[in-house]
Amino acid sequence: MSLTRDASQYTSQTVSDGKTALTGVSFGWSNYAEYGDKLGDQYVTLPPLKKDASTPDSQVKWDYSQDACRWAYSGSGLTVNPNAANQDAIYKVIDAMYGEKLSVAGFFGSIPDIVSDDGNHQYTIDKAKAYAEYPDTRAVALQDRFGGWIRDDVKMVNDTNADQVTASDLAIREARNRVDGVKDVVPIYVRPNTEDSNTLQNNNTAISNYANNQIAKWVQKGGIDKEWDAYVKKVSEPTLGLDANIKIWQKWYDKYTK
């Protein structure tokens, strides 16, 4: 569905009219984020499925790849050019952003329009305003793309989205806990140097151009079963750089983890 529709069309089907569920299954943050407050309770979050019933539970793991968790590390962070002018002013702004009130406002919505400051580190979300369009605060705040820090002693009242996401997270938590963050994946802190990063980027562009064209063709005309072996062979050719990319990542993985 998402391959052939823009976001508004996608949402119009998942959320529907709030009365009639039209979608059987989709991928998203939580059942409420996908289907809205009125339909969300008709759906459940599934854990990762087994290839077949004989697959041991120990082999069922969550996608813990670098791309999948990038927002947890980079989406809510800030980078400052060491040669930037007026650095004192820059760091004053950053310091304010990571302060309690601006962090709350950045994640949940502006104070006092969307969120009230109740004092003693407690804030109350106006549900009618914050969740008017979505079951979370994406329409009124930056959410997890914000630059800030919500302190442990901050209490948010009416944060129904946190309850919904936590409920969905419970379904995959066991599989995620089986992932070894060093042995099963390339840790996100493994960073190639500039030269190798440029090679990876150029190769990824070539691979993506070929792969995306093939995917579009298969979606529109079919043929994946007959053409899959040829596709794998083509992707592995030196001209596209897949093998080179694997060697680069192996080199830097070894450097950081051994």
Protein Blocks (a to p, Z undefined) as FASTA:
>chain_A
ZZmccfklmmmmmnmnolaccbfbdcdfblklmnojklmmmpccdddddfblklcfklpc
cdfbfklmmmmmmmmgccddfkbghklmmmmmmmmmmmmklmmmmmnopcfklpccebjh
iacddfklmmmmbmcfklmmgkjmbgcdddfklccehilklmmmmmmmmmmmmmmmmpcf
klmpccfklccdfklmmmmmmmmmmmmmmmmmmmmmmmmngomlmmmmmmmmmmmpmklo
mmmmmmmmmmmmmmmmZZ
